[in-house]
Amino acid sequence: MLKRKFCWPPATPELGNLQDALAEAGQAFPRAPDDAAPYLTLGISMKSLDSLDDAEQDFQRAVSLGPTSLPSRMSLGDFYRRRRNWADAESSTVQHPL
């Protein structure tokens, strides 16, 4: 099993470790293709870079790989709420109980 180095809070430009998080997520994909954590880290990083389409895809992939992952679901729901996409925000959290 892959030993995770992912931490919370996620990488942001303000924290100064965005490039490290992107590199770490990129290295984790081949070692753990079915793990939600790298996609969650990548989605948060892409959102920080205002690459919203990529962020959405990464959050969705994280949820599909880890449907009971609270951080993945909350990040996807928060992403949709910030975009005022209320229907998807609700369905990403409410209709899929943990």
Wavefront OBJ file of the C-alpha trace (Angstrom):
o trace
v 0.000 0.000 0.000
v 1.180 3.487 -0.824
v 2.271 5.459 2.204
v 0.510 8.796 1.923
v 2.336 12.046 2.365
v -0.712 14.169 1.630
v -1.611 16.576 4.361
v -4.281 19.059 5.261
v -4.506 21.944 4.667
v -3.908 21.425 0.991
v -1.330 23.244 -1.062
v -2.133 26.827 -1.903
v -0.069 29.656 -3.318
v -0.316 31.335 0.077
v 1.315 28.362 1.770
v 4.100 28.336 -0.788
v 4.061 24.601 -1.454
v 1.903 24.407 -4.566
v 4.642 23.100 -6.854
v 5.566 20.420 -4.320
v 1.953 19.292 -4.096
v 1.627 19.103 -7.876
v 4.839 17.101 -8.165
v 3.808 14.758 -5.355
v 0.379 14.140 -6.849
v 1.961 13.446 -10.235
v 4.293 10.861 -8.714
v 1.458 9.170 -6.836
v -0.724 8.445 -9.878
v 1.391 5.577 -11.269
v 1.934 4.051 -7.818
v -1.710 4.192 -6.748
v -4.000 4.658 -9.759
v -7.092 3.785 -7.719
v -6.359 6.147 -4.828
v -8.516 9.253 -4.451
v -5.940 11.281 -2.480
v -3.716 12.368 -5.406
v -6.763 13.531 -7.344
v -8.014 15.478 -4.352
v -4.619 17.152 -3.923
v -4.451 17.920 -7.622
v -8.001 19.306 -7.669
v -7.283 21.641 -4.774
v -4.080 22.784 -6.453
v -5.798 23.341 -9.809
v -8.517 25.352 -8.090
v -5.805 27.506 -6.506
v -4.409 28.117 -9.985
v -7.894 29.038 -11.292
v -7.823 26.047 -13.611
v -11.443 25.317 -12.791
v -12.273 22.760 -15.472
v -9.279 20.663 -14.433
v -10.140 21.099 -10.763
v -13.696 19.907 -11.332
v -12.503 16.794 -13.181
v -9.986 16.000 -10.442
v -12.572 16.414 -7.667
v -15.037 14.219 -9.556
v -12.363 11.551 -10.048
v -11.481 11.693 -6.337
v -15.132 11.119 -5.422
v -15.523 8.294 -7.937
v -12.451 6.532 -6.523
v -13.346 7.218 -2.894
v -17.116 7.576 -2.664
v -17.020 7.553 1.138
v -14.133 10.030 1.382
v -15.414 13.011 3.327
v -12.610 15.354 2.146
v -13.284 14.443 -1.500
v -17.049 14.966 -1.194
v -16.691 18.201 0.760
v -14.165 19.585 -1.728
v -16.399 18.767 -4.691
v -19.457 20.212 -2.940
v -17.551 23.367 -1.974
v -16.293 23.711 -5.546
v -19.862 23.629 -6.861
v -21.150 25.990 -4.154
v -18.489 28.553 -5.008
v -19.589 28.359 -8.643
v -23.225 28.701 -7.498
v -24.073 25.330 -8.975
v -26.518 24.470 -6.220
v -27.952 21.284 -7.722
v -24.559 19.627 -8.141
v -23.406 20.921 -4.754
v -26.362 19.231 -3.110
v -26.129 16.000 -5.064
v -22.388 15.668 -4.409
v -22.996 15.511 -0.668
v -26.645 14.859 0.255
v -27.624 12.115 -2.162
v -24.519 10.069 -1.395
v -24.485 9.410 2.321
v -21.214 8.486 3.878
l 1 2 3 4 5 6 7 8 9 10 11 12 13 14 15 16 17 18 19 20 21 22 23 24 25 26 27 28 29 30 31 32 33 34 35 36 37 38 39 40 41 42 43 44 45 46 47 48 49 50 51 52 53 54 55 56 57 58 59 60 61 62 63 64 65 66 67 68 69 70 71 72 73 74 75 76 77 78 79 80 81 82 83 84 85 86 87 88 89 90 91 92 93 94 95 96 97 98
